[in-house]
Amino acid sequence: MAYIKPNMNVFFANNGKSVTAVIERVSFRKYWGTAFDKETGKKVKKRKSMPFACCKVLLSSDPTVRVGEEFLIAGYKLRNVVMKNERMLTFKSDCVAEYSKEYGSEWARKIINEDR
């Protein structure tokens, strides 16, 4: 998982066309996971959190993705890349970003609109 922080650039291909975005803020989604208890050796429920990058599109070659559109990317889907002495983020593989408008789910819209 990449170390994500605000004002980092994100580059990815959507429908084979490049999209450039910047991370506006990092939000965390909490969920219940399972872990092994060292003392008993049994699985127990444990509270975990997943970082999400709230991004805004700066440049887009894809006509379906508009400039200024906001979306979420889970932190585990990103990887660090260094180009020309500048650290950037890219997708590890072909992943789908969760957009705030037609593609996003209700919780994606809630996280994006949280700090407005």
The first five atom37 places (N, CA, C, CB, O) and aatype in JSON, in Angstrom:
{
  "aatype": [12, 0, 18, 9, 11, 14, 2, 12, 2, 19, 13, 13, 0, 2, 2, 7, 11, 15, 19, 16, 0, 19, 9, 6, 1, 19, 15, 13, 1, 11, 18, 17, 7, 16, 0, 13, 3, 11, 6, 16, 7, 11, 11, 19, 11, 11, 1, 11, 15, 12, 14, 13, 0, 4, 4, 11, 19, 10, 10, 15, 15, 3, 14, 16, 19, 1, 19, 7, 6, 6, 13, 10, 9, 0, 7, 18, 11, 10, 1, 2, 19, 19, 12, 11, 2, 6, 1, 12, 10, 16, 13, 11, 15, 3, 4, 19, 0, 6, 18, 15, 11, 6, 18, 7, 15, 6, 17, 0, 1, 11, 9, 9, 2, 6, 3, 1],
  "atom_mask": [
    [1, 1, 1, 1, 1],
    [1, 1, 1, 1, 1],
    [1, 1, 1, 1, 1],
    [1, 1, 1, 1, 1],
    [1, 1, 1, 1, 1],
    [1, 1, 1, 1, 1],
    [1, 1, 1, 1, 1],
    [1, 1, 1, 1, 1],
    [1, 1, 1, 1, 1],
    [1, 1, 1, 1, 1],
    [1, 1, 1, 1, 1],
    [1, 1, 1, 1, 1],
    [1, 1, 1, 1, 1],
    [1, 1, 1, 1, 1],
    [1, 1, 1, 1, 1],
    [1, 1, 1, 0, 1],
    [1, 1, 1, 1, 1],
    [1, 1, 1, 1, 1],
    [1, 1, 1, 1, 1],
    [1, 1, 1, 1, 1],
    [1, 1, 1, 1, 1],
    [1, 1, 1, 1, 1],
    [1, 1, 1, 1, 1],
    [1, 1, 1, 1, 1],
    [1, 1, 1, 1, 1],
    [1, 1, 1, 1, 1],
    [1, 1, 1, 1, 1],
    [1, 1, 1, 1, 1],
    [1, 1, 1, 1, 1],
    [1, 1, 1, 1, 1],
    [1, 1, 1, 1, 1],
    [1, 1, 1, 1, 1],
    [1, 1, 1, 0, 1],
    [1, 1, 1, 1, 1],
    [1, 1, 1, 1, 1],
    [1, 1, 1, 1, 1],
    [1, 1, 1, 1, 1],
    [1, 1, 1, 1, 1],
    [1, 1, 1, 1, 1],
    [1, 1, 1, 1, 1],
    [1, 1, 1, 0, 1],
    [1, 1, 1, 1, 1],
    [1, 1, 1, 1, 1],
    [1, 1, 1, 1, 1],
    [1, 1, 1, 1, 1],
    [1, 1, 1, 1, 1],
    [1, 1, 1, 1, 1],
    [1, 1, 1, 1, 1],
    [1, 1, 1, 1, 1],
    [1, 1, 1, 1, 1],
    [1, 1, 1, 1, 1],
    [1, 1, 1, 1, 1],
    [1, 1, 1, 1, 1],
    [1, 1, 1, 1, 1],
    [1, 1, 1, 1, 1],
    [1, 1, 1, 1, 1],
    [1, 1, 1, 1, 1],
    [1, 1, 1, 1, 1],
    [1, 1, 1, 1, 1],
    [1, 1, 1, 1, 1],
    [1, 1, 1, 1, 1],
    [1, 1, 1, 1, 1],
    [1, 1, 1, 1, 1],
    [1, 1, 1, 1, 1],
    [1, 1, 1, 1, 1],
    [1, 1, 1, 1, 1],
    [1, 1, 1, 1, 1],
    [1, 1, 1, 0, 1],
    [1, 1, 1, 1, 1],
    [1, 1, 1, 1, 1],
    [1, 1, 1, 1, 1],
    [1, 1, 1, 1, 1],
    [1, 1, 1, 1, 1],
    [1, 1, 1, 1, 1],
    [1, 1, 1, 0, 1],
    [1, 1, 1, 1, 1],
    [1, 1, 1, 1, 1],
    [1, 1, 1, 1, 1],
    [1, 1, 1, 1, 1],
    [1, 1, 1, 1, 1],
    [1, 1, 1, 1, 1],
    [1, 1, 1, 1, 1],
    [1, 1, 1, 1, 1],
    [1, 1, 1, 1, 1],
    [1, 1, 1, 1, 1],
    [1, 1, 1, 1, 1],
    [1, 1, 1, 1, 1],
    [1, 1, 1, 1, 1],
    [1, 1, 1, 1, 1],
    [1, 1, 1, 1, 1],
    [1, 1, 1, 1, 1],
    [1, 1, 1, 1, 1],
    [1, 1, 1, 1, 1],
    [1, 1, 1, 1, 1],
    [1, 1, 1, 1, 1],
    [1, 1, 1, 1, 1],
    [1, 1, 1, 1, 1],
    [1, 1, 1, 1, 1],
    [1, 1, 1, 1, 1],
    [1, 1, 1, 1, 1],
    [1, 1, 1, 1, 1],
    [1, 1, 1, 1, 1],
    [1, 1, 1, 1, 1],
    [1, 1, 1, 0, 1],
    [1, 1, 1, 1, 1],
    [1, 1, 1, 1, 1],
    [1, 1, 1, 1, 1],
    [1, 1, 1, 1, 1],
    [1, 1, 1, 1, 1],
    [1, 1, 1, 1, 1],
    [1, 1, 1, 1, 1],
    [1, 1, 1, 1, 1],
    [1, 1, 1, 1, 1],
    [1, 1, 1, 1, 1],
    [1, 1, 1, 1, 1],
    [1, 1, 1, 1, 1]
  ],
  "atom_positions": [
    [[0.84, -1.16, 0.0], [0.0, 0.0, 0.0], [0.9, 1.24, 0.0], [-0.96, -0.01, 1.22], [1.9, 1.3, 0.72]],
    [[0.53, 2.21, -0.8], [1.31, 3.43, -0.91], [1.04, 4.34, 0.28], [0.99, 4.15, -2.23], [-0.03, 4.3, 0.88]],
    [[2.03, 5.15, 0.61], [1.85, 6.16, 1.64], [1.22, 7.36, 0.97], [3.2, 6.54, 2.34], [1.88, 8.05, 0.19]],
    [[-0.05, 7.63, 1.25], [-0.76, 8.71, 0.58], [-0.9, 9.91, 1.5], [-2.13, 8.25, 0.1], [-1.12, 9.77, 2.7]],
    [[-0.76, 11.1, 0.92], [-0.97, 12.33, 1.66], [-1.49, 13.4, 0.69], [0.34, 12.8, 2.35], [-1.33, 13.25, -0.52]],
    [[-2.09, 14.46, 1.19], [-2.68, 15.48, 0.33], [-1.66, 16.13, -0.61], [-3.33, 16.55, 1.17], [-0.46, 16.15, -0.33]],
    [[-2.15, 16.64, -1.72], [-1.4, 17.35, -2.76], [-0.42, 16.46, -3.53], [-0.63, 18.49, -2.14], [0.53, 16.96, -4.13]],
    [[-0.65, 15.15, -3.52], [0.14, 14.25, -4.36], [-0.59, 14.03, -5.67], [0.4, 12.89, -3.64], [-1.82, 14.05, -5.72]],
    [[0.17, 13.82, -6.74], [-0.42, 13.58, -8.06], [-0.74, 12.1, -8.23], [0.52, 14.06, -9.17], [0.0, 11.23, -7.76]],
    [[-1.85, 11.82, -8.92], [-2.27, 10.46, -9.23], [-2.47, 10.37, -10.74], [-3.59, 10.07, -8.46], [-3.18, 11.19, -11.32]],
    [[-1.84, 9.37, -11.37], [-1.97, 9.15, -12.8], [-2.54, 7.76, -13.03], [-0.61, 9.32, -13.52], [-2.08, 6.79, -12.43]],
    [[-3.55, 7.65, -13.91], [-4.09, 6.34, -14.26], [-4.78, 6.43, -15.62], [-5.07, 5.84, -13.18], [-5.06, 7.51, -16.12]],
    [[-5.03, 5.27, -16.19], [-5.72, 5.17, -17.48], [-7.15, 4.74, -17.25], [-4.99, 4.19, -18.43], [-7.4, 3.74, -16.57]],
    [[-8.09, 5.48, -17.8], [-9.5, 5.14, -17.72], [-9.99, 4.95, -19.15], [-10.33, 6.24, -16.97], [-9.96, 5.88, -19.95]],
    [[-10.45, 3.75, -19.48], [-10.85, 3.39, -20.85], [-9.7, 3.58, -21.83], [-12.05, 4.24, -21.29], [-9.92, 3.92, -22.99]],
    [[-8.47, 3.35, -21.38], [-7.29, 3.45, -22.24], [-6.8, 4.87, -22.44], [0.0, 0.0, 0.0], [-5.87, 5.07, -23.22]],
    [[-7.38, 5.85, -21.77], [-6.98, 7.25, -21.91], [-6.53, 7.78, -20.56], [-8.14, 8.13, -22.48], [-7.07, 7.4, -19.52]],
    [[-5.53, 8.66, -20.59], [-4.91, 9.09, -19.33], [-5.76, 10.1, -18.59], [-3.55, 9.69, -19.61], [-6.45, 10.94, -19.17]],
    [[-5.69, 9.99, -17.26], [-6.37, 10.91, -16.35], [-5.36, 11.31, -15.28], [-7.65, 10.26, -15.7], [-4.69, 10.46, -14.7]],
    [[-5.25, 12.62, -15.02], [-4.37, 13.14, -13.99], [-5.22, 13.79, -12.91], [-3.35, 14.16, -14.59], [-6.11, 14.59, -13.21]],
    [[-4.94, 13.46, -11.66], [-5.71, 14.0, -10.54], [-4.77, 14.36, -9.4], [-6.78, 12.99, -10.06], [-3.6, 13.96, -9.4]],
    [[-5.28, 15.11, -8.45], [-4.52, 15.46, -7.26], [-5.34, 15.05, -6.04], [-4.19, 17.0, -7.23], [-6.57, 15.17, -6.04]],
    [[-4.65, 14.57, -5.01], [-5.32, 14.16, -3.77], [-5.64, 15.41, -2.96], [-4.44, 13.16, -2.94], [-4.73, 16.17, -2.61]],
    [[-6.91, 15.63, -2.67], [-7.32, 16.77, -1.87], [-7.2, 16.48, -0.38], [-8.74, 17.17, -2.2], [-6.73, 17.32, 0.39]],
    [[-7.63, 15.29, 0.02], [-7.52, 14.89, 1.43], [-7.56, 13.37, 1.54], [-8.65, 15.54, 2.28], [-7.91, 12.68, 0.58]],
    [[-7.22, 12.88, 2.7], [-7.24, 11.44, 2.97], [-8.29, 11.18, 4.03], [-5.82, 10.91, 3.42], [-8.28, 11.8, 5.1]],
    [[-9.21, 10.26, 3.74], [-10.25, 9.86, 4.69], [-10.07, 8.39, 5.04], [-11.67, 10.12, 4.12], [-9.45, 7.64, 4.29]],
    [[-10.61, 8.0, 6.18], [-10.5, 6.61, 6.62], [-11.89, 6.02, 6.8], [-9.69, 6.52, 7.94], [-12.78, 6.66, 7.37]],
    [[-12.07, 4.81, 6.31], [-13.32, 4.07, 6.48], [-13.06, 2.97, 7.48], [-13.85, 3.5, 5.12], [-12.16, 2.14, 7.28]],
    [[-13.82, 2.93, 8.55], [-13.62, 1.92, 9.58], [-14.52, 0.73, 9.32], [-13.89, 2.5, 10.99], [-15.65, 0.88, 8.85]],
    [[-14.02, -0.46, 9.61], [-14.76, -1.69, 9.41], [-14.31, -2.73, 10.42], [-14.59, -2.21, 7.96], [-13.27, -2.57, 11.06]],
    [[-15.1, -3.8, 10.55], [-14.76, -4.9, 11.44], [-14.03, -5.98, 10.65], [-16.03, -5.47, 12.12], [-14.53, -6.44, 9.62]],
    [[-12.87, -6.38, 11.13], [-12.11, -7.46, 10.52], [-11.84, -8.54, 11.55], [0.0, 0.0, 0.0], [-12.25, -8.42, 12.71]],
    [[-11.17, -9.6, 11.13], [-10.82, -10.67, 12.06], [-9.32, -10.76, 12.2], [-11.41, -12.02, 11.59], [-8.57, -10.51, 11.25]],
    [[-8.89, -11.11, 13.38], [-7.47, -11.29, 13.66], [-7.33, -12.43, 14.67], [-6.82, -9.96, 14.22], [-8.27, -12.76, 15.39]],
    [[-6.15, -13.03, 14.71], [-5.9, -14.1, 15.67], [-5.43, -13.51, 16.99], [-4.85, -15.09, 15.12], [-4.55, -12.65, 17.03]],
    [[-6.03, -13.97, 18.06], [-5.62, -13.59, 19.4], [-4.41, -14.43, 19.78], [-6.79, -13.76, 20.44], [-4.48, -15.66, 19.71]],
    [[-3.31, -13.81, 20.16], [-2.07, -14.54, 20.47], [-2.2, -15.41, 21.71], [-0.92, -13.56, 20.65], [-1.58, -16.47, 21.79]],
    [[-2.99, -14.97, 22.66], [-3.13, -15.74, 23.91], [-3.99, -16.98, 23.74], [-3.72, -14.85, 24.99], [-3.62, -18.06, 24.2]],
    [[-5.15, -16.84, 23.08], [-6.07, -17.97, 22.95], [-5.91, -18.72, 21.64], [-7.49, -17.48, 23.08], [-6.28, -19.9, 21.57]],
    [[-5.37, -18.09, 20.61], [-5.22, -18.73, 19.3], [-6.51, -18.76, 18.49], [0.0, 0.0, 0.0], [-6.57, -19.42, 17.45]],
    [[-7.52, -18.06, 18.96], [-8.8, -18.02, 18.25], [-8.93, -16.73, 17.46], [-9.97, -18.17, 19.24], [-8.25, -15.74, 17.73]],
    [[-9.83, -16.76, 16.47], [-10.13, -15.56, 15.71], [-11.05, -14.66, 16.53], [-10.78, -15.92, 14.35], [-12.03, -15.13, 17.12]],
    [[-10.74, -13.39, 16.56], [-11.57, -12.4, 17.25], [-11.86, -11.25, 16.31], [-10.87, -11.9, 18.55], [-11.09, -10.98, 15.38]],
    [[-12.99, -10.55, 16.54], [-13.32, -9.38, 15.75], [-12.44, -8.21, 16.19], [-14.81, -9.02, 15.88], [-12.22, -8.0, 17.39]],
    [[-11.95, -7.47, 15.22], [-11.07, -6.35, 15.52], [-11.45, -5.17, 14.63], [-9.57, -6.73, 15.31], [-11.8, -5.37, 13.46]],
    [[-11.4, -3.97, 15.15], [-11.73, -2.76, 14.39], [-10.51, -2.37, 13.56], [-12.16, -1.58, 15.35], [-9.4, -2.26, 14.09]],
    [[-10.71, -2.17, 12.25], [-9.63, -1.78, 11.35], [-10.06, -0.55, 10.58], [-9.26, -2.93, 10.38], [-11.23, -0.18, 10.6]],
    [[-9.12, 0.1, 9.9], [-9.46, 1.26, 9.08], [-8.7, 1.2, 7.75], [-9.14, 2.57, 9.83], [-7.55, 0.76, 7.7]],
    [[-9.36, 1.65, 6.69], [-8.8, 1.65, 5.34], [-8.69, 3.1, 4.87], [-9.68, 0.8, 4.36], [-9.69, 3.82, 4.88]],
    [[-7.48, 3.53, 4.45], [-7.36, 4.91, 3.94], [-7.92, 5.03, 2.52], [-5.89, 5.37, 3.97], [-7.73, 4.14, 1.69]],
    [[-8.61, 6.13, 2.26], [-9.13, 6.45, 0.94], [-8.63, 7.82, 0.54], [-10.67, 6.39, 0.91], [-8.66, 8.75, 1.35]],
    [[-8.17, 7.95, -0.7], [-7.73, 9.24, -1.23], [-8.91, 9.9, -1.92], [-6.53, 9.06, -2.22], [-9.48, 9.34, -2.85]],
    [[-9.29, 11.1, -1.47], [-10.33, 11.89, -2.11], [-9.65, 12.77, -3.14], [-11.15, 12.75, -1.06], [-8.94, 13.71, -2.79]],
    [[-9.86, 12.47, -4.42], [-9.12, 13.11, -5.52], [-10.01, 13.99, -6.36], [-8.46, 12.06, -6.39], [-11.23, 13.83, -6.4]],
    [[-9.36, 14.94, -7.06], [-10.05, 15.82, -8.0], [-9.3, 15.78, -9.31], [-10.15, 17.29, -7.44], [-8.07, 15.9, -9.33]],
    [[-10.02, 15.62, -10.44], [-9.41, 15.5, -11.76], [-8.87, 16.85, -12.22], [-10.44, 14.95, -12.78], [-9.58, 17.85, -12.2]],
    [[-7.59, 16.87, -12.64], [-6.97, 18.08, -13.2], [-6.96, 18.05, -14.72], [-5.53, 18.23, -12.67], [-7.33, 19.03, -15.36]],
    [[-6.54, 16.94, -15.3], [-6.47, 16.77, -16.76], [-7.08, 15.42, -17.12], [-5.0, 16.87, -17.28], [-6.9, 14.43, -16.4]],
    [[-7.81, 15.39, -18.24], [-8.43, 14.13, -18.65], [-8.51, 14.06, -20.17], [-9.82, 13.99, -18.04], [-9.0, 14.97, -20.83]],
    [[-8.01, 12.94, -20.72], [-8.15, 12.66, -22.15], [-9.42, 11.86, -22.43], [-6.93, 11.91, -22.66], [-9.82, 11.73, -23.58]],
    [[-10.04, 11.34, -21.39], [-11.24, 10.52, -21.51], [-12.47, 11.43, -21.47], [-11.29, 9.45, -20.39], [-12.64, 12.17, -20.5]],
    [[-13.33, 11.4, -22.48], [-14.51, 12.28, -22.48], [-15.54, 11.92, -21.4], [-15.18, 12.22, -23.83], [-16.39, 12.76, -21.08]],
    [[-15.5, 10.71, -20.84], [-16.46, 10.35, -19.8], [-16.06, 10.89, -18.43], [-16.59, 8.84, -19.73], [-16.89, 10.95, -17.52]],
    [[-14.8, 11.3, -18.27], [-14.32, 11.85, -16.99], [-14.08, 13.33, -17.19], [-13.01, 11.12, -16.5], [-13.19, 13.73, -17.94]],
    [[-14.88, 14.16, -16.51], [-14.78, 15.6, -16.66], [-13.73, 16.2, -15.72], [-16.13, 16.24, -16.42], [-13.48, 15.67, -14.64]],
    [[-13.13, 17.3, -16.14], [-12.18, 18.03, -15.3], [-12.95, 18.61, -14.12], [-11.44, 19.16, -16.1], [-14.04, 19.17, -14.3]],
    [[-12.41, 18.48, -12.92], [-13.06, 18.96, -11.71], [-13.91, 17.91, -11.02], [0.0, 0.0, 0.0], [-14.41, 18.16, -9.92]],
    [[-14.09, 16.75, -11.63], [-14.88, 15.68, -11.02], [-14.1, 15.07, -9.85], [-15.25, 14.6, -12.06], [-12.88, 14.97, -9.9]],
    [[-14.83, 14.66, -8.81], [-14.2, 14.09, -7.62], [-14.45, 12.59, -7.56], [-14.72, 14.77, -6.34], [-15.48, 12.1, -8.01]],
    [[-13.47, 11.87, -6.99], [-13.61, 10.42, -6.87], [-12.77, 9.91, -5.71], [-13.2, 9.72, -8.17], [-11.94, 10.64, -5.17]],
    [[-13.0, 8.65, -5.35], [-12.26, 7.99, -4.27], [-11.41, 6.86, -4.83], [-13.23, 7.44, -3.19], [-11.81, 6.19, -5.78]],
    [[-10.25, 6.66, -4.23], [-9.41, 5.52, -4.53], [-8.96, 4.93, -3.2], [-8.18, 5.92, -5.43], [-8.48, 5.65, -2.33]],
    [[-9.12, 3.63, -3.04], [-8.65, 2.96, -1.83], [-7.12, 2.96, -1.81], [-9.2, 1.5, -1.75], [-6.49, 2.8, -2.85]],
    [[-6.54, 3.14, -0.64], [-5.09, 3.24, -0.51], [-4.34, 2.01, -0.96], [0.0, 0.0, 0.0], [-3.22, 2.13, -1.45]],
    [[-4.94, 0.82, -0.81], [-4.23, -0.4, -1.19], [-4.16, -0.58, -2.7], [-4.9, -1.6, -0.56], [-3.42, -1.44, -3.17]],
    [[-4.91, 0.2, -3.48], [-4.88, 0.08, -4.93], [-3.81, 0.97, -5.58], [-6.24, 0.44, -5.49], [-3.6, 0.9, -6.79]],
    [[-3.13, 1.78, -4.78], [-2.12, 2.71, -5.3], [-0.71, 2.23, -5.01], [-2.33, 4.1, -4.72], [-0.48, 1.5, -4.05]],
    [[0.22, 2.65, -5.84], [1.64, 2.37, -5.59], [2.46, 3.62, -5.89], [2.14, 1.16, -6.44], [2.07, 4.43, -6.74]],
    [[3.58, 3.77, -5.2], [4.46, 4.92, -5.41], [5.34, 4.72, -6.63], [5.33, 5.15, -4.17], [5.84, 3.62, -6.88]],
    [[5.53, 5.79, -7.39], [6.4, 5.79, -8.56], [7.2, 7.09, -8.52], [5.59, 5.66, -9.91], [6.64, 8.15, -8.23]],
    [[8.5, 7.03, -8.79], [9.34, 8.22, -8.83], [9.71, 8.51, -10.27], [10.61, 8.05, -7.95], [10.32, 7.67, -10.94]],
    [[9.34, 9.7, -10.76], [9.68, 10.13, -12.11], [10.23, 11.55, -12.03], [8.44, 10.07, -13.07], [9.59, 12.44, -11.48]],
    [[11.41, 11.74, -12.58], [12.07, 13.05, -12.59], [12.17, 13.64, -11.18], [11.32, 14.02, -13.51], [11.87, 14.81, -10.96]],
    [[12.58, 12.81, -10.24], [12.77, 13.18, -8.83], [11.49, 13.69, -8.16], [13.84, 14.24, -8.72], [11.57, 14.44, -7.19]],
    [[10.34, 13.3, -8.66], [9.07, 13.66, -8.04], [8.28, 12.39, -7.79], [8.27, 14.65, -8.94], [8.14, 11.55, -8.68]],
    [[7.77, 12.24, -6.58], [7.01, 11.05, -6.23], [5.55, 11.22, -6.64], [7.11, 10.77, -4.72], [4.91, 12.22, -6.32]],
    [[5.03, 10.21, -7.36], [3.65, 10.22, -7.82], [3.01, 8.88, -7.48], [3.57, 10.49, -9.35], [3.69, 7.95, -7.04]],
    [[1.71, 8.8, -7.67], [0.97, 7.58, -7.4], [0.31, 7.08, -8.67], [-0.08, 7.81, -6.3], [-0.18, 7.87, -9.48]],
    [[0.3, 5.76, -8.85], [-0.4, 5.14, -9.97], [-1.15, 3.92, -9.43], [0.59, 4.73, -11.11], [-0.91, 3.47, -8.31]],
    [[-2.08, 3.4, -10.24], [-2.78, 2.18, -9.87], [-1.84, 0.99, -9.98], [-4.02, 1.97, -10.75], [-1.0, 0.95, -10.88]],
    [[-1.98, 0.02, -9.08], [-1.21, -1.22, -9.16], [-1.64, -2.04, -10.37], [-1.37, -2.05, -7.88], [-0.81, -2.68, -11.0]],
    [[-2.92, -2.02, -10.69], [-3.47, -2.76, -11.83], [-4.68, -1.99, -12.33], [-3.86, -4.24, -11.43], [-4.91, -0.85, -11.92]],
    [[-5.45, -2.59, -13.22], [-6.64, -1.93, -13.73], [-7.7, -1.93, -12.63], [-7.17, -2.63, -15.01], [-8.27, -2.97, -12.31]],
    [[-7.97, -0.77, -12.08], [-8.94, -0.63, -11.01], [-9.95, 0.44, -11.4], [-8.26, -0.28, -9.67], [-9.69, 1.24, -12.3]],
    [[-11.06, 0.44, -10.75], [-12.11, 1.41, -11.02], [-12.16, 2.39, -9.86], [-13.48, 0.72, -11.23], [-12.26, 2.0, -8.7]],
    [[-12.1, 3.68, -10.19], [-12.26, 4.71, -9.18], [-13.75, 4.9, -8.93], [-11.59, 6.04, -9.62], [-14.56, 4.72, -9.84]],
    [[-14.12, 5.26, -7.71], [-15.52, 5.45, -7.37], [-15.83, 6.93, -7.44], [-15.84, 4.88, -5.95], [-15.44, 7.7, -6.56]],
    [[-16.54, 7.33, -8.5], [-16.85, 8.73, -8.75], [-18.03, 9.18, -7.91], [-17.14, 8.95, -10.22], [-18.87, 8.38, -7.5]],
    [[-18.08, 10.49, -7.65], [-19.13, 11.02, -6.79], [-20.47, 11.13, -7.49], [-18.73, 12.37, -6.27], [-21.5, 11.21, -6.82]],
    [[-20.5, 11.13, -8.81], [-21.76, 11.32, -9.51], [-22.4, 10.01, -9.88], [-21.55, 12.15, -10.76], [-22.9, 9.31, -8.99]],
    [[-22.4, 9.63, -11.14], [-23.17, 8.47, -11.57], [-22.58, 7.13, -11.15], [-23.31, 8.49, -13.05], [-23.33, 6.17, -10.98]],
    [[-21.26, 7.03, -10.98], [-20.65, 5.74, -10.68], [-20.59, 5.44, -9.18], [-19.27, 5.68, -11.25], [-20.58, 4.28, -8.79]],
    [[-20.54, 6.47, -8.35], [-20.29, 6.28, -6.93], [-21.47, 5.74, -6.16], [0.0, 0.0, 0.0], [-22.62, 5.94, -6.54]],
    [[-21.16, 5.06, -5.08], [-22.21, 4.58, -4.2], [-22.51, 5.67, -3.17], [-21.79, 3.25, -3.5], [-21.86, 6.71, -3.15]],
    [[-23.48, 5.42, -2.33], [-23.9, 6.42, -1.34], [-22.78, 6.76, -0.36], [-25.12, 5.92, -0.58], [-22.6, 7.93, -0.03]],
    [[-22.03, 5.76, 0.11], [-20.97, 6.06, 1.08], [-19.82, 6.82, 0.42], [-20.44, 4.76, 1.71], [-19.14, 7.59, 1.1]],
    [[-19.59, 6.63, -0.9], [-18.56, 7.39, -1.6], [-18.94, 8.86, -1.64], [-18.35, 6.84, -3.03], [-18.1, 9.73, -1.4]],
    [[-20.22, 9.16, -1.94], [-20.67, 10.55, -1.93], [-20.57, 11.15, -0.54], [-22.12, 10.64, -2.45], [-20.22, 12.32, -0.39]],
    [[-20.87, 10.35, 0.48], [-20.83, 10.84, 1.87], [-19.4, 11.23, 2.26], [-21.38, 9.76, 2.84], [-19.18, 12.28, 2.87]],
    [[-18.41, 10.39, 1.92], [-17.01, 10.69, 2.26], [-16.52, 11.92, 1.5], [-16.1, 9.47, 1.95], [-15.83, 12.77, 2.07]],
    [[-16.88, 12.03, 0.21], [-16.41, 13.17, -0.6], [-17.02, 14.47, -0.08], [-16.78, 12.97, -2.09], [-16.32, 15.48, -0.03]],
    [[-18.29, 14.47, 0.3], [-18.97, 15.69, 0.75], [-18.78, 15.97, 2.24], [-20.42, 15.59, 0.45], [-19.36, 16.93, 2.75]],
    [[-17.99, 15.16, 2.94], [-17.85, 15.25, 4.39], [-17.31, 16.6, 4.86], [-16.94, 14.15, 4.87], [-17.85, 17.16, 5.81]],
    [[-16.3, 17.14, 4.24], [-15.64, 18.37, 4.73], [-16.04, 19.63, 3.98], [-14.16, 18.21, 4.65], [-15.32, 20.63, 4.05]],
    [[-17.14, 19.62, 3.28], [-17.55, 20.82, 2.53], [-18.29, 21.79, 3.39], [-18.41, 20.46, 1.36], [-18.7, 22.85, 2.92]]
  ]
}
